[in-house]
Amino acid sequence: MGKIIAEKLDTLGRYFSFLGELFRSMVKRPFRLSQYLFEIEHLGINSLFVIFLSSAAMGMIFALQMVSILMDFQAEIGTGAAVAVAMGREIAPVITALMLIAKNGSAMAAELGTMRVTEQIDALEAMSINPVQYLVLPKVIASLFVFPMLTLLADMIGSLGAYIVSVSLYNIESAGYLNYLFDFLSPRDVFMGLIKSVVFGLIVSTICCYFGLRTSQGAKGVGDSATRAVVASSVSILVADYLLTTIILRFIYL
C-alpha cells in the first residue's frame, strides 16, 4: 500500500512539474500560429457531429424524464426551463468533456506515445526544439478554445432536442414553453458551464499529453498510456465538476 501511494504521489509531482514547464513555454518564442489553427480544426470542427448527437440525445432523454415527473404536478410547461438549466450548469460541459476525451484525448496520448517510442521526440530534442512547446502547447491552447465553444453548441442542441420531444410528443404549448424557459434561464447558468468547460479543457489536454510523453515499452506502452489517460481524465473532470459546482454555488450564486 505504501509503495502504491508513493508511486501515485510521484506521478502527481511529475505532472505538476510538467504543468510548470508548459506554462513557462507559453511566453517563449516562436509562436507557431498554423499549429494552433490546425489543432483547433482537428479538435473542434471534426468533433461537431459527435457533440451534436450526444447533446441531442441527452436533451431528449432528460426531457422525457422531466415531463413524466412534472405531469404529476401539472407543471410540464417547465420542462424546457429545467432542461436548459441542467444543460447549462452540468450536462453540457460534462458530456462534452467525456465525448472529447473518448475522441481526442485518447488520440493525443496515442500520438505523443507513438512519437516517444519511435524516438521522434528524441529527434526534436536533439534539434533543440522543446517538445512541450512544439507538440503539447498547441493542443492545450486549442482545447481552451474548443471546449467552451462545443459546450455552447451542446447547450443549444440539447435544449432544441428537449423542445422537439416536449412539443411534438406531449403537445405542450410552444409559446408558453419558450416564454417560461427564457424567463427562468439566467446568463449565470450558461456562464457556470463555460467556466467548467475551460477547466475541463485544461485538465483533459494536459493529462492526456502528460501520459503520452511518459510512454515507454513500445506498442504495448502506447495502448497503456492511452488507457491511463482516458481513465485519469474522466475521473479528474468528475471530481473537478463537484469542486467547481461547490465553489461557484457558494461564492457566485449565494
Disulfide bonds with the S-S distance in Angstrom:
none
